[in-house]
Amino acid sequence: MFYTRVSSSLKLLKMSSAPDLQRFQSRADQADQIISSLKQQLAGLRSAAVVNACEKEVSILSEENEKLRKEVESLKRNLIRAETRNGVTQVPLPSRTANTTSAPMPERIPESAKEVKAEKTVEAKPDEKNNAKKDAKPKKEKKTPVEESAPVDISRLDIRIGRIVSAKNHPDADTLFVEDVDVGEATNRTILSGLVKHVPLEQMQNRLGVFVCNLKPTKFRGILSQGMIMCAETKEQIELIDPPPGCVPGDRVEFDGYPGTPDAQLNPKKKVWEQIQPDLRIDDNGVATYKGVPFTVEGKGICKSATMRNSPIK
């Protein structure tokens, strides 16, 4: 039986025509081409997936880099504020494009020339005694003035939130309070204000206020005042300006559109405060403003007057 089936298969194979074999071979070649094409497409898909993954990673890194840049800028601003509060004068950095090669290198002095110069210096000492009286008066150090080009606007004032830790009557002035104020520094400041006739003493205890901290200290009846509390004021009424909720001593009051750095200390001769004060007002909504721009504590809100409207700030 087995041999009979094998014999039949051989007869059928012999009966197969040559065209049929060619057709089978052609289909096999086509299958090979399809497999090769699929392999190429698969490789392309893998490459595209790698590129997409790389682009996504680059996007994530770019976002993180931008966040870090903003954090660095915020820390720089906080550092400048802290230095300004502690009396450190801010000096602008030179431009990166400044020509650093313009200054010639100093010539090296030969040893022989140094010896000659030293001998001349020794010989000149007797003459120095004769001129000692002329040089006896020390030269006064020149103070660095505020740049003439600096605009006179609200950014020149160091305005901060402060807490009146305690207040008492001035021993020699019936109209003055003597206040111990925390403005976020290592030690509290003594600040005097003429509010005796307008604000009860008990309302001055342990309360927040808005203070100008870079006025030149001034004595009033023997006590040095190191700042000024800001109030809404008319001839009939004076009211302290209230900071927004959540403020702490040392918070900086800022003004949108006025990003300058405050002076370490205002020069009374320049009349900076006198030029700025007329533009300080409480608006119709009770908001403290400079030229219509609100007194703002970043992330906490705006400063207001409790009851006064459309009045000057002094």
C-alpha positions, 0 to 999 in steps of 0.5 A, a space after each residue: 500500500 505504501 509503495 503504491 501511494 509513493 508511486 502515485 505521487 511521483 506520477 503526479 509530480 512528473 505530470 506537473 508542468 514547467 509553468 506551474 513551477 515558475 509560478 510557485 517560484 515567482 510567488 516565493 520571490 514576491 513573499 521574500 520582497 514583502 518580508 524585506 519591505 516589512 523589515 525596512 518599515 519596522 526599522 523606520 518605525 523604530 527610528 521614528 519612535 527613538 526620535 519622538 522620545 528624544 524630542 519629548 525629552 528635549 521638551 521636558 528639559 527645556 521646561 525644567 531649564 526655564 523653571 530654573 531660570 525663573 527661580 534664579 531670577 527670583 533669588 537674585 531679586 530677593 538678594 538685591 532687596 536684602 542687600 538694599 535693606 542692609 545698606 549695601 549699594 548696588 553697583 551695575 555689572 559691566 557688559 559682557 561685550 565690554 572690550 577687556 583688551 583695551 588696557 595695555 599690559 604693564 611693562 615689566 621693569 628691569 631689576 636695575 631700574 627698580 634699584 635706581 628707583 629705590 635709591 631715589 626714594 630713599 634720597 627723597 625721604 628728608 624732603 618728605 619731612 619738609 612737606 609733612 605739614 602740607 599733607 597733614 590734613 586728611 583728604 575727605 572721601 567722596 561719597 558716591 552720588 546717585 546717578 543723575 540719569 536715575 528716574 525720580 519715581 516710586 522705585 527709588 523708595 524702599 517701602 516695606 511692611 513693618 510691625 509696630 511691636 510697641 508704641 509709647 508717647 514721646 517724653 518731650 513732645 505731646 504730638 509724637 509716638 515713639 514706635 519700636 518697629 520690626 521691618 525684617 532686619 536683624 534689629 528693630 528700628 525706632 520710628 516717630 510719628 505725629 499720630 497722637 491726636 488721630 490714632 489711640 495709643 492702644 491701636 498702635 500696639 502690635 499692628 502692621 503698617 507700611 513704612 518708608 525705610 530709606 529716608 535719612 534718619 532725623 532727630 525729633 526732640 532728642 530721639 532719632 527716627 529711622 523711617 516713616 509710617 505711611 498714612 492716608 491724610 486730610 486736614 480732618 483725618 489721618 488713617 494708617 494704610 493697612 497691608 494685605 492679609 498674610 504679610 510679614 515684616 520685611 515684605 517689599 511693596 512693589 509697583 507694576 511698571 516701576 522695577 528699579 532698585 531703591 536707593 540705599 538712603 535718599 539724599 535730602 538735597 535731591 528732594 526725591 521724596 518731595 517729588 514722589 509724594 504728590 503722586 501718592 493717593 488713596 483712590 475711590 476704592 480705598 486702594 493705596 496707589 502711585 500714579 494709579 498703580 496699586 501698592 502691591 505685596 507680591 503673592 499677597 495682595 494690595 494695600 488699602 485704607 479702611 475708610 478714607 477715599 480719594 485722599 493724599 498719602 503722606 
